Amino acid sequence: MKTLKTRLIFISLLILLSTTSQAGEVVRSFKSDIQINADASLTVKETITVQAEGQQIKRGIYQDFPTRYKDPYGNN
């Protein structure tokens, strides 16, 4: 009887560990306030809630804004 109880506890722990390890890395929420200033500079404030396990998100999140554009006529 003790062996059965031990096995059940062991199996329960394995199930618990396998379900929690599959949570993954997820962006839970993302809010971005972008202001374009008169001098064409940007003021950006981002609020991000992330669940990271160090697999893909290791050193933060990086954001790039394109700074070179072409109009429909090919002008910069």
C-alpha positions in Angstrom: 0.0 0.0 0.0 2.9 2.4 0.8 4.4 1.7 -2.6 1.1 2.6 -4.4 0.9 5.8 -2.4 4.5 6.7 -3.2 3.9 6.1 -6.9 0.7 8.2 -6.9 2.6 11.1 -5.3 5.4 10.8 -7.8 3.0 10.7 -10.8 1.1 13.7 -9.4 4.4 15.7 -9.1 5.4 14.7 -12.7 2.0 15.9 -14.0 2.3 19.2 -12.0 5.8 19.9 -13.2 5.0 19.1 -16.8 2.0 21.5 -16.9 3.8 24.4 -15.3 6.9 24.1 -17.6 4.7 24.5 -20.7 3.7 28.0 -19.7 6.2 29.5 -22.2 7.2 33.0 -22.8 4.3 35.3 -23.4 3.6 39.1 -23.7 0.7 39.5 -21.3 0.0 43.1 -22.1 1.4 45.9 -24.2 0.6 49.6 -24.2 2.5 52.2 -26.3 2.1 55.9 -26.1 3.9 57.6 -29.0 4.2 61.3 -29.5 5.7 62.9 -32.6 7.3 66.2 -31.7 7.5 69.4 -33.8 11.1 68.7 -34.5 10.3 65.2 -35.9 11.7 63.5 -32.8 9.7 60.8 -31.0 8.8 60.5 -27.4 7.8 56.9 -26.6 6.5 55.3 -23.4 5.9 51.6 -23.4 4.4 49.5 -20.6 4.9 45.8 -21.2 4.0 42.9 -19.0 6.0 39.8 -20.0 6.3 36.2 -18.7 9.8 35.2 -19.5 11.6 32.0 -18.7 15.0 32.9 -20.3 14.5 30.8 -23.4 13.9 33.4 -26.1 13.6 36.5 -24.0 17.0 36.6 -22.2 18.0 40.3 -22.0 14.9 42.3 -22.4 12.8 43.4 -25.4 14.2 45.6 -28.1 12.1 48.0 -30.2 13.2 49.7 -33.4 11.4 52.6 -35.2 12.1 53.0 -38.9 13.7 56.4 -39.5 14.1 56.4 -43.3 11.0 56.5 -45.5 10.3 56.9 -49.2 7.2 58.6 -50.5 5.2 57.1 -53.5 7.6 59.0 -55.9 10.8 57.4 -54.4 11.9 60.5 -52.4 13.4 60.2 -49.0 
